[in-house]
Amino acid sequence: MKKFTKKIEDFICANCGTRVVGNGYTNHCPKCLYSKHVDNNPGDRLSTCGGMMKPISIETTTDGFIITHKCEKCGKIIRQHSAPDDDVNTIISVSSNQDFIFGK
């Protein structure tokens, strides 16, 4: 079974209102890093949850960052790679915020 479906979609961030231009791999807002729980597998748009995915932690990697999101509705946790256009100040804020570090 295919685990990833490339889907190019533009969207308005439901958290901060930023207009986001998708590239087929875009899965979160580059300004606030929030996402929306719409997939069971990346790009399939089969989740019926629809909850907001809050960025709860940031990990550094050799080629960027991993953002961990937690659904505010159902509690699902997913990890996603950062994108080149993600706001560095927001990444720093999430990574240094004690509430995010402890997953509250």
C-alpha positions as CSV (number, residue, x, y, z in Angstrom):
1,M,0.0,0.0,0.0
2,K,1.3,3.4,-0.9
3,K,2.0,5.5,2.2
4,F,2.4,9.0,0.5
5,T,0.2,10.8,-2.0
6,K,1.6,14.0,-3.5
7,K,-1.2,16.5,-3.4
8,I,-0.7,20.1,-4.5
9,E,-3.1,22.4,-2.6
10,D,-3.1,26.0,-1.5
11,F,-4.9,26.8,1.8
12,I,-5.6,29.5,4.3
13,C,-4.2,28.6,7.7
14,A,-7.1,27.9,10.1
15,N,-4.8,29.0,13.0
16,C,-3.3,32.3,11.9
17,G,-5.0,33.1,8.5
18,T,-1.8,33.0,6.4
19,R,-2.4,32.2,2.7
20,V,-0.1,29.1,2.0
21,V,0.9,28.1,-1.5
22,G,1.3,24.3,-1.6
23,N,4.0,22.4,-3.5
24,G,2.7,18.8,-3.1
25,Y,4.7,18.3,0.1
26,T,3.3,21.2,2.1
27,N,1.6,20.0,5.3
28,H,1.7,22.9,7.7
29,C,1.7,26.7,7.8
30,P,5.2,28.2,7.4
31,K,4.3,31.1,9.6
32,C,2.8,29.5,12.8
33,L,3.7,25.8,12.0
34,Y,0.2,24.6,12.7
35,S,-1.3,21.9,10.5
36,K,-4.8,20.3,10.2
37,H,-5.6,16.7,10.8
38,V,-6.9,15.7,7.4
39,D,-4.8,12.6,6.5
40,N,-4.5,9.0,7.7
41,N,-1.5,8.6,5.5
42,P,0.3,11.7,4.1
43,G,-1.8,13.3,1.2
44,D,-4.7,10.8,1.3
45,R,-7.2,13.3,2.8
46,L,-9.1,10.4,4.4
47,S,-9.1,11.5,8.1
48,T,-12.5,12.6,9.3
49,C,-11.0,14.3,12.4
50,G,-10.3,17.8,11.0
51,G,-8.7,18.9,14.3
52,M,-5.9,21.5,14.5
53,M,-2.4,20.0,14.8
54,K,-0.4,22.1,17.3
55,P,3.4,22.1,17.0
56,I,4.6,20.7,20.3
57,S,8.3,20.1,19.8
58,I,11.2,20.7,17.4
59,E,14.2,18.4,16.9
60,T,17.3,19.4,15.0
61,T,18.6,17.2,12.2
62,T,21.6,17.4,9.9
63,D,19.4,18.9,7.2
64,G,16.8,21.0,9.1
65,F,14.2,20.3,11.8
66,I,11.6,17.7,12.7
67,I,8.3,19.3,13.9
68,T,6.1,17.1,16.1
69,H,2.4,18.0,15.9
70,K,-0.3,16.9,18.3
71,C,-4.0,17.0,17.2
72,E,-5.9,19.2,19.6
73,K,-9.1,17.2,18.9
74,C,-8.1,13.5,19.0
75,G,-4.6,13.5,20.3
76,K,-2.8,11.9,17.3
77,I,0.9,12.7,17.2
78,I,2.8,13.0,13.9
79,R,6.3,14.1,13.0
80,Q,7.0,16.1,9.9
81,H,10.1,17.6,8.3
82,S,10.4,21.4,8.3
83,A,10.2,23.3,5.0
84,P,12.8,25.8,3.7
85,D,10.2,28.6,4.0
86,D,9.3,27.9,7.7
87,D,9.6,30.9,9.9
88,V,12.8,30.5,11.9
89,N,11.6,32.7,14.7
90,T,8.5,30.4,15.2
91,I,10.8,27.4,15.2
92,I,12.9,29.0,17.9
93,S,9.8,30.0,19.9
94,V,8.3,26.5,19.8
95,S,11.7,24.8,20.6
96,S,12.3,27.1,23.6
97,N,8.7,27.2,25.0
98,Q,8.5,25.1,28.2
99,D,4.8,24.2,27.4
100,F,5.9,22.7,24.1
101,I,8.9,20.9,25.6
102,F,6.7,19.1,28.1
103,G,3.9,18.6,25.6
104,K,1.2,20.5,27.4
